[in-house]
Amino acid sequence: MPAVLPRSPATPAPPKLPDKDRSVASAVLFVVLVALLLVASNVWLAWRARDAGWQQAADASRNLTHAVAQQIDAMFAEVGRVVGSVVYELERSEMAPDALDRLQPVLVTHVAQSEHLHGMFVFGPDGRWLVNSQPVQNPQANNADRAYFIHHRDSPSTRVAIGKPIVSRSSGVWVIPVSRRIDDAEGQFAGVALATIRVDYVLGLLNGLQIGDKGAIALLLDDGTVLARRPFFAEDLGRSLSGTPLFQMLTQSRAGIATAPSPIDGVRRLVGFEHTRSNALLVTVALAEDEVLAEWRRSASVQALGILLLVVVVGLAGGGVIQAVRHRRDVERDLTAARDALVLANDKLEHLAEHDGLTGLYNRRAYDQHIASAMARCRRSRMPVSVVLFDVDFFKKYNDFFGHLSGDECLRQVAKALEASVRRPEDMVARYGGEEFVIVLPETDAAGAALVASAARAAVRALQIAHPQSPFECVTVSGGLACCDWTDGAPDSAQDLLASADAALYAAKQAGRNTVLSLAGRGARAA
């Protein structure tokens, strides 16, 4: 960094304040600092309380989601086992008429003993009702047009399938179909076994949970289809959320917490989600953000009012403190302490001002200072200075494909790889802006800089960050190298040096990217 020049002897010193004025000024400063400290501590405590309340709500949502997911998963797994046992008996008896007659009371018993079951049915290969649990049999009924029947007819899979909610033709109520294919002895399609779960029973389970007035609980298929939702609206049943940003977040892991507005009603909620283990189901428990933070807002308002009154009292008492200040030594001691605190704070602010908040590298401001200092030092000793300007290839496409959160994480990993490629303490890696990074190499000629740049480029590619939108199928960087060796025609200022590196970077992009080129056009393309 450039050295700070000492004050010129000709510069007049600031006038000294009289001891009495200095004492009053110090007392006023003390009162203001106390008020600011009270306000700052109140803000910090309030924010800590907000984080604690939010974390508590997140834990509650996560635990409640897990409990609901286990209960729902167990219910559907039980129904799946019942349907599987019915299919086993039918396939073993090859669907003989007497086997169907024996099965009818079994189906009635299963439905009678299960609160969640609405009915059980067996359909023939043409969709006719062969046997069911209904008290009145309808020999003309046919379900060949139902989506679950068509699925099993066309698919050889014998796995239990959970379908979209439908209106039962036998009773007119909403039900969730759980079905399985029946094969004959030759493995050909012989019909479908079906059990239907009452939607109102599932809603009864969800309505018994305390999630606030604006909370929501939803049961979905893994493809985003709504099976049941609280609050209940019939038009939501069977609705697909697969294309919404929230659903994309819910597919990133098996269970977790997300915060996003609802794609159904627009309310921003804290969403706990979990994919069930035994079935292709997704359970979400969402608490409204306004309700989660409502109590904290009330407490913070009362606390802020109390702090405001306390600050007023401190201000009034400060007038008396100003009159009570008598001793210059105590005043100077307070001023010294305040000065030390300000110096420490200034050092911290200076550190923050020189570093990029995302990657932790030096920022552009620090780069400008460092390159100016390095060139001035090397100009005196006639030593070369090299600069390598890097740009992440196809980064906008990466951002558009994966999203900005993944883009930020990509930049952090690239920054670490570039920083690890330099060894000397005087070398510098900085984030120049956006997806651009710059390496300053004092006392390094073009050949040495090319080695460092090639190693840096290789280190980034070695990360193997997937990038489907790149022809290299992973994240790569292109680099432009420029060297100031103080010969005729070489850039001899920081601006010219960076401009030369930028021109070389442009040439590297034109040459196909994932390469480093010098100003003279020499480059090392990646293997």
Residue, then its C-alpha position, 0 to 999 in steps of 0.5 A: m500500500p502507498a505510504v502516508l506522507p507526514r504533515s508538512p512543517a508549514t501546515p499550521a496545527p489546529p487551534k487548541l480548545p480551552d480546557k473548559d471547552r475540551s471538558v464539555a466536548s468530551a462530556v457531550l461525546f460521552v453522553v452520545l456514545v452511551a446513547l448510541l451504545l444503548v441503541a446499538s445493544n438494543v438492535w443487536l439483542a432484538w436481532r438475536a431474539r428474532d434469530a432465536g424465534w425464527q430458529q425455534a419456528a424452523d425447528a417446530s416446522r421441521n419436527l411437525t413435518h417429520a411427524v406428519a410425513q411419518q403418519i402419512d407414509a405409514m397410512f399409504a404404506e398400509v393401504g399399499r400392503v392391503v392392495g398388494s395382498v389382494v393382488y397376491e390372492l387374485e394372481r394365485s387363484e388366477m382370478a377364478p369366480d369363486a376366489l372373487d366371491r371369497l374376496q368380496p367380504v374381505l374387502v368389506t372388512h378392510v374398509a370397515q376396519s380402516e377409517h381412512l379407506h373409502g372403498m376397495f375395488v377389483f377391475g377386469p382387463d376391460g375395466r368392468w367391476l369384478v368385485n368391490s366393497q360397496p353395499v350395492q353392486n353395479p354390473q354396468a360400472n366400468n372404470a377403463d377411462r380412469a387415469y390409474f387404469i390406463h397407467h397399469r394397462d399400458s405399463p408392465s410395472t407391478r409397483v403400487a401407484i398413487g394417483k391424483p385425487i378424483v371424485s368417486r363414482s360410487s359416492g361423489v366424494w373426493v378420494i385418492p386412488v392407490s392401485r396396482r396392476i394384476d397379471d395373469a399366469e403368462g404375465q399379461f394384463a388381467g386387471v387392476a386392484l384399487a383402494t381409495i383413501r378419503v380426502d376428508y380423512v387426510l384433511g381431518l389429520l391436517n386440520g388437527l395441527q396448530i399452524g396459525d391462521k395463515g399456515a398451510i399444510a400440503l400433501l403432494l406427489d413427488d411430481g408436484t401434484v397436490l393430493a390434499r391441502r390445508p386450507f382446503f379448496a377443491e380447485d387445488l386438488g390435482r393442481s401441479l406445482s412442478g414449475t414453481p420456484l418453491f417446488q424446485m427448492l423442495t426437490q433439492s434434498r430429502a428434507g429441510i427448510a425453505t422460505a418462499p412465497s406460496p405459488i397458490d395464495g402468495v403468502r410468504r411462509l417458512v416451509g418445512f418439507e420432507h419426502t416420505r421414505s416408502n412412497a413417492l410423497l412430499v409433505t410440507v408444513a408452512l408457517a406464515e412469516d408474519e405470524v412467526l415474527a408477530e410476537w417478536r415485533r411486539s416485543a421489539s416495539v416495547q423494547a425500542l420504546g423503553i430504550l427511547l425513554l432511557v436515551v431521553v433520560v441519559g440525555l437529560a442526565g448528560g446536562g448534569v454530567i457536563q456541569a460535573v466535569r471538573h478534572r482535566r486528567d479524567v477528561e483526557r483519559d476518556l478521550t484517549a479511550a474513545r480515540d483508541a476505540l475509534v482507531l480499532a473501529n477504523d482498522k476494522l472498517e479499512h479491512l472491510a473496505e479492502h475485501d470483497g464480501l462474497t469471495g473474501l479476496y481483495n476488492r478493486r479498491a485494494y487492487d488499485q492501491h496495490i498495483a500502483s504501489a507495486m509499479a512504483r517500487c518496480r519502476r525504481s528497481r527496473m524489475p518487471v510487473s505482470v498482471v493476469l486478468f481472468d474471467v469465468d467462461f459462460f458465467k451468465k449461462y451458469n447463473d441462468f441455469f443454476g440460479h444466483l445462489s449457485g453462481d455465488e458459490c461457484l465464484r467462491q470456489v473459483a476465488k479459492a482456486l485462484e488464491a491457492s495458485v499464488r505462493r509469494p506474500e507480495d503476490m495479490v489475487a483480487r476480485y475485479g468485478g462480477e466474474e472477473f479476477v486479477i492477479v498481480l505478480p510483482e518482480t515477475d516476467a511474462a514467462g513466470a507469469a504465464l506459469v502462474a496463470s496456467a496453474a491457476r487456470a488448471a486449478v479452476r478446471a480441476l474443481q470440476i464444477a458441472h456447467p452443462q451450458s459450457p462446451f467444456e461441461c465444467v466451469t473454466v476461466s479465460g485469462g489475459l496476461a500483460c507484463c511491464d518490463w520497462t522496455d520500449g512499447a511495454p505498458d508503463s502505467a497501471q491503466d495501460l497494464l490492465a488494458s493490455a491484460d484486458a485485450a489479451l483476455y478478449a483474445a483468449k475468449q475469441a480463441g475459444r476460452n479456457t486458455v490464457l494468452s499474453l499480449a503478444g498472443r502466446g497462450a497455453r490452451a487447456a488440455 
